[in-house]
């Protein structure tokens, strides 16, 4: 374990775990949802709002921050926390996913991923080592290893080769991370005690997932992520992979399901032993007018809300639901006012964070099974007004 | 005076006045700056932020709200305050200025202004009476009469005809306003006790301004505005008009300088006896990257701020200056993040409201002259980085 980082499970309820992660920037109660602050800002909400609604750890994107403003600039300004004005814990991804999805003409080799910037066309090489260097300079509390995100669907053969490389990259990333921490490189970490998580790949193939889990655990990390899901596979397939992969990960380390998901995905995955989540859904969908409620999402631009005096979710205690009607939110969205995005984001993030709060309470009280059944009975994945 | 509305001057310092306006939604300390919430929302800040930074009264635009979502809908949802989630005082303009500047093919007659909506091309007629009706339904604490905003430059002849019509319209608007308040119409006011302000026009011609002031006072209103300024005339000309017009307005009624201005304009105009201001500058310029400081405005996108660790204004205590560097704000702006607009708006409005707070204190202490001299010695109208 990196100094300053720790994890302990305080309650169990079935496979669901209630715990606390200690980070250099303070403790995080798990299971936890991490709002996504891609470019060192969570679109639509300011740090104070995040703190007030109970967000404890925020995600930043290595790919974006490396290209602009640059990890060196962020480091000169005291690291990601000080730069973005968020003094709670943070996590950065490795940039791999964005290199593959946003980088132009991405070329993969054993060394790493060569790509052109989507901003100015300049050529860059991201390696397991450079991803660790960049993240050390950004200085999040948790860094991720560079992995190759296997596309879905992938043949077992392709998935196998991908995860073998991911395993070799994991070992290189870990070696570099430990060398940085030991002061054996010229990289000055912005946050001493930064942890590093490994990533289990393997697509939807159980044997490959097992092999990847074993290889990643063999390297040894402060925590473990399940990657390569929420990439188009059916949810039942995703739940299956989580169900089979989570128990193979060390019980004394946090488990992070990357890029997931809808509110019911969070509940289902906690039930399978997941501790951390991140997803752009609450923020991105807010900007597109999709608002989450306990009964399911609704599309606020729908004409049926033009005269609706009710709050978005009558059961929600967020500042938006306490103050504003659906009619007002619909009007702002249709008028194209930027505050529509701000209010919608505030509500959606509050909904996600409140759902996690309820999950944590249920595990503490040993009533998670009941909570899960009632949540899923009430919650519809489809828009209520479809 | 309308029931629920009142004004008293508590301190004088030269021509500067410190006072309190009582409205159906509570008191307003003057001199006051009113953030502009054109479409029932102040772009970039939420009602809670407005309250926290000390905003006391917010402006809404009759033209925009009449066209969308419609004054009838706003009335059905409890009026402007409840609709926008702002329980403090509000003021609506008459819509005249927007009809002339935004309305397509505007045709003016003695009846009123016929125009096509910029939203859907539909034809509408705004009259002194209908502007009063719409504003009664919107239910702001203060309504404005429909006036003809004289273009600058205007010949004395054109200006004279314009202000004669404005005077006739003022009488019609007042009659309608009183009839609504007396329950003699089928318009149900959303805020009982709404006040109505008259508007003095007359361009830059002193004799016309005097005639307009006399005609408007003869009609009789709860307050008086100086309109038709900040439309392209040199600031010295504006100051002259204010200097000659303000003393002609009743000493026991609030005086409102419409659509002004830069921070030094506020100081100069308070010195000439103005009590209320509104302006889009702090909000609109924030979205364009212009930030106000005690030394003058700066353009945050300038490359010189890329590594600047200082707050926007080292003398400012706003949440943005306490938490974020110029480097971060420049980065957010250049990256096109919506939170750049939110943070810039928060700072600029705070600067404007803080300037007014300092003005009020100075008048209370009888030190407004010193304050004014020091403010103007320090403040530059030109961008600091030009």
Contacts between the chains, C-beta under 8 A, distances in Angstrom:
chain1	res1	chain2	res2	distance
A	39	B	332	7.9
A	39	B	335	5.5
A	39	B	337	6.0
A	40	B	328	7.6
A	40	B	331	7.5
A	40	B	332	8.0
A	41	B	332	6.0
A	41	B	337	5.3
A	41	B	339	4.6
A	42	B	339	7.8
A	43	B	337	6.8
A	43	B	338	5.9
A	43	B	339	6.7
A	44	B	338	6.4
A	44	B	339	7.2
A	45	B	339	7.8
A	46	B	319	7.9
A	46	B	339	6.6
A	46	B	342	6.3
A	46	B	343	7.0
A	46	B	346	7.9
A	47	B	323	6.9
A	48	B	319	6.5
A	68	B	331	7.2
A	68	B	334	7.6
A	68	B	335	6.1
A	69	B	306	7.5
A	69	B	327	7.6
A	69	B	331	4.6
A	73	B	306	7.5
A	73	B	307	6.8
A	73	B	327	7.2
A	73	B	331	8.0
A	76	B	307	6.9
A	77	B	307	7.9
A	77	B	309	6.1
A	77	B	325	6.3
A	77	B	327	5.8
A	77	B	328	7.2
A	83	B	325	7.6
A	83	B	327	7.7
A	83	B	328	5.7
A	84	B	328	6.8
A	85	B	323	4.0
A	85	B	324	5.0
A	85	B	328	7.0
A	306	B	69	7.5
A	306	B	73	7.5
A	307	B	73	6.8
A	307	B	76	6.9
A	307	B	77	7.9
A	309	B	77	6.1
A	319	B	46	7.9
A	319	B	48	6.5
A	323	B	47	6.9
A	323	B	48	8.0
A	323	B	85	4.1
A	324	B	85	5.0
A	325	B	77	6.3
A	325	B	83	7.6
A	327	B	69	7.6
A	327	B	73	7.2
A	327	B	77	5.8
A	327	B	83	7.7
A	328	B	40	7.6
A	328	B	77	7.2
A	328	B	83	5.7
A	328	B	84	6.8
A	328	B	85	7.0
A	331	B	40	7.5
A	331	B	68	7.2
A	331	B	69	4.6
A	331	B	73	8.0
A	332	B	39	7.9
A	332	B	40	8.0
A	332	B	41	6.0
A	334	B	68	7.6
A	335	B	39	5.5
A	335	B	68	6.2
A	337	B	39	6.0
A	337	B	41	5.3
A	337	B	43	6.8
A	338	B	43	5.9
A	338	B	44	6.4
A	338	B	338	6.1
A	338	B	341	6.5
A	338	B	342	8.0
A	339	B	41	4.6
A	339	B	42	7.8
A	339	B	43	6.7
A	339	B	44	7.2
A	339	B	45	7.8
A	339	B	46	6.5
A	341	B	338	6.5
A	342	B	46	6.3
A	342	B	338	8.0
A	342	B	342	6.9
A	343	B	46	7.0
A	346	B	46	7.9
